[in-house]
């Protein structure tokens, strides 16, 4: 039974992940890269799971997001891998690049480029002891962030709504340029007739940071789900 399940997973992965998109990485390689996800390699945590610093066998340093359990059904795996495929085709100089993924029995892992200079939040808050940013650099970072979001909204297909734009999700690279992070799964735009869209249960953004129109849409969907005969507009 287990062998048959592995075969089905392999076929599903082969269908969704092409050679020119995100690499499928074995769990053992990611465990080795992070010293089995040791606490000393942990660099972030949140509702999504935990982020670890890792070093691959080729010496490249990466950030590995170890998400919570995504389920074991074929439908749940298909949704995860389909969204990974879409994100792997998103390329912009001010977006953190997705390098690989791993669908393990108990969780899903995403492998991103490592951005070494912390978050914008750390640079704006004195308690983190980061070098202060000049006002011209802050303005440049704001402009770079806007460019990245415009790309996600206007050039990605389907569009991707970030839903959680805040200083903690804007990374700073070695040249003090912005890299927008955490623009990931279950945040695809609600495009008519799309087969890979997310409805309200998949909206995972921080409510206070969501676009007002999307917030209204999410609330309406929640009310429709709780009372399908009496949908309410706001």
N, C-alpha and C positions, 0 to 999 in steps of 0.2 A: 504494500500500500504506500509506504514512504517513498519507495523507488519510483512508483508511478506518479506521485505528487511532484517529485523532483523533475521528472521528465516533462510534466505539464508546465511547471514553472519555467523550465529552460525554453520550451517552445514559445511561451508567452513573452519572455524576455527577448528572444530572437526576433519576434514579430515587431516589437516596439522600439528596441534599441538598435540602431544601425551603426555601422563602423565609423561613420563620420560624425556621430553625435556623442553623447556621454558614455564613458567607459563603465562597464559593469565590473565592480571590484569585489574579489572574494573577502568574506568576513575575516578570515585568518590574516590577510594582509593588513587590514585596518586594525586588527588587534595588535599585530606586531608593531605597526606604526605608532601606536599610542601606549605601548607597554600595557596591553590589555585594558585600555581605557582607565589608566591609573589617575588618581586624584591630582597628582602633580602635573599632569598634562591637561587638566581641565581649565578652559579659558572663558567659559560662559555657561549660563544656564537660564532656563525660563520655562514657560508653559509648554513649549515645543519639545523640550528635552534638554540635552547637554551638548556643549561644543568642546571638542578636544583639539589640541595641537598635535599634529602627527608628522612623522617623517617617513616617506615612502622609500622603497628599496633603491630607487634611483637618486635618492638624496633630496628630492624636492619636499619642501615643507608645505603642509596643507592644513586646512581646518575641517574637522569631521563633525558633522552634526548628527548626533545619535538620538533619533526621535522616539517618541513613545510608540507602543504597539499599534500597527495599522490594520491588523486583522489578517486572516489566512484564507479568506474566500477568493476565488478567481476574480470576482468583480472588484474587490478592494485592491488586489494586486494590480489589476489592469489600470485602475484609476491612478494609483501611485506612479506606475511606470509611464503611463501616458502623459501625466503632468511633468514627470522628469524629462521626457523626450522634448516636450515643448520648451521647458526651461533651458535645456541644453542647446537649443537653437537661438537663445537670446544672447546677443553679444553687443556689449556697449562698454566703452572705456571707463565709464563711471558706475558700472554694476559689478558686483563681485561675481566671478565666473564659476559656474558649476562644472566640476571636472569629472565626477563619477558618482555612482550610487551603489548601494548594496541592499538587497531585500532579504533580511534574515528572518528566521522563524518568529522571533519575538519583537522585532523592531525594524525600522527602516533607517538607513544611514545615507547621508548626502555628503559628498566630498567637494569642498570649495577651495579656491585659491586662498592662501594665507595672506592676510593684510596686517603688516607688522606694527602699525603705529597706534593701535587702540581705536577707541570710538570718539566721535565728536563730543559726546557727553563728557568723556574724561578730560578732553582738552578745554572744555568750558567750565569745568568744576575744579576748583583749586585743591580739593581734598585728594585728587588722584595724582598730584604732583607732575602733571604733564606740562610741557612748554606752552605758554600762552600763545594764542593765535592773534595776529594783527587783524585790524578791522578789514583791511583789503583782502587778507586770506580768508576771513570769514565770509565776505561777500562772494569771493570766488567759489568757495565750497557750496554756498547756497545756490549759486548759478549752476554748478556741476550737478548738484542734486536734482535741480529742476530739469536739466537736460536728460538725466537718467529716467526720471518719472515720465517725461514727455515721450521718450522712446517706448517705455512700457505701455503707455496709453495709446500711442498713435502708430507705432511701427510693429509692435509684436502682434502676432496673429495666432490665436485670438488675443485681444488686449488683456493686460494683466494689471489689476488694481492692487497697489501695495497694501493699503488699509492700516499701515502701522508706521507712518513716517515720523520718526522722532530721532533725536540726537544719538540715542543708544544704538540705533540701527544704521547709522552712517559711519562707516569705517574710514580711517585716515591712512593712506599709504606712506611709503618712505619719502615721497616728495610732497607730502601734505596735501594731496588731492583726495577728493571724496570717492568712496566706493559704497554705493548703496547696497545694503545686505537685507536678508530676511524678506525677500520679495517672492517667497516660494509657494508651496503647495496649497491647493484649495483656495486660490485667490484669482482664478481665471474669471474674466468678465462674463456676465450673463448674456451671451450672444444668442439671438433667436435661432432655433433649429440646430444649435451645437449639441454634440453628443458627449462632450467632456466637461460640461459646465458644473458649477457648484451651486446648490441652493442653500438656504439659510443655515442648516446644520454644519456646513463646511466653512462658514465665515469665521475666521479665527483672528481677525485684526483687533487691535485695541479700540474699543468703541469711541473713545474721545478723540482718536486720530483718524477716524474714517471720514471720507468725503460725505457731506450732508445728504446728497442725493442717494448714495449707496446705503447710508444709514437708514433713510426712510424706506428704501427698497427692502432691506433686511428686516426691519420691523414689520412691514406689510406681509412679508413672507412668513414671519413667525406667527402673526395673527391668523393668516390664512391656514397655516398648519394646525393651529389650535382650534380654529372655528371655520372649516372650509366652506360652510354654507353662507357665511357672512363676512367676506373679506372687507377689510377696512383700509381706506386711503388716509394718509396723513396730510 
